[in-house]
């Protein structure tokens, strides 16, 4: 996997890869659930969101945490049909390939969050050799190609972006793996004209990718755009051969995806409702969206846990790495255009009958720019902030990692000795910084990937305090169904939850349930409830000074000695 000419350099890259694999595998259950991971557990348990909203547990009826945890475990005996029924609720948003695998994985190994994330860890590890083989297929067959492929594999091994998504019980890691393999298969099919195996591999991996994540359609369009760019630069007979195979592959993909397309059409209303947040611009300006792009690019190499708000708010120091990485990326792209796209280079290549440089440039540009441009265009034309979703940029980031890896490999093998040493040190520094950033992110229980992290920021401490309460405490909440299941997963089995998932908040809670001899705790109670309790002499006070969202019920007879506080 590594070029043999420089054993120390190759050894260092190998050590970084091993450490990157270790970070992926180390305590995958350490981080708190993402909201999307709650949905993954709900799906493989065969439940729909509509079932959850209609359940008495979402209308204030008391249920213990043990009872609610059944919503997060596959049914026994194993049965895939409820899983398919649950996934079909939103159709194209969640194709079935990953979730059926996750259901089988959970049925075999258990449904804890660490176990569920283990499947993504496996796919994340497989991305590393897949990236190496893609680099070997893309770049010239020389020592630079070997270094470029090894650097690209190391980059994906230590990248905080890839490690983070390798530890999520979501389809992102599988999507990235299938995208790499489909690109490799396409390039290999173009290089080996008469070998039908690689066209079949390309068609199969593209189909599985479509059944993993619907955004794959944009990737396939970019690949077809690349195939179209080859016209006029290769012998007509060869191009017609490629074009015929590409057209046949598109027909196969269209027919094979048709059943799920019909399911998605039947679930169109639910799909629109589930994705309407992507079309919302509430609280996000164009500057904010641009800065989230900058954050996303920075997180590919160094993740400093940028603030949730996309605005610097005077703290520009934390943005310097992202700005530097963006400037470096721009320079690399200009360098590639000059090296592979300049008229002089193309003329010399044409004289040799070599069109590979132009082909490589077209492949990287179609993979890097086309998906991103479609995201941005959708936001500008239709409104919304789809391009602010970090995972949607994964295909572009893969192409960018390949481009930067090739740039670095050229600079550490060409030029004077001191320049090669300088670029070698910069390459190692960038990869070590990525590894250190990933290690830092790996130790945190909450990271930017946790939905509404500003709300969840105290969650680990809240869970610890609640689990120390006397036997059978009561927790009253007025949040979404996913927060209800999140609490139930981490709380003791005997905790009773009285939850209101709809917008009636605590107003639907019957205060006659409150018994002075029981422990009652309210999660983010509203002012109306507090006023109602105050009029009867009762009160709520924070369970701890640093946990203002958790309020303990203090009955009148226990607070009689405390004078009422003025308004």
Order of alpha helices (4+ residues) and beta strands (2+ residues): alpha-alpha-alpha-beta-alpha-alpha-alpha-alpha-alpha-alpha-alpha-alpha-alpha-alpha-alpha-alpha-alpha-alpha-alpha-alpha-alpha-alpha-alpha-beta-alpha-beta-beta-alpha-beta-beta-alpha
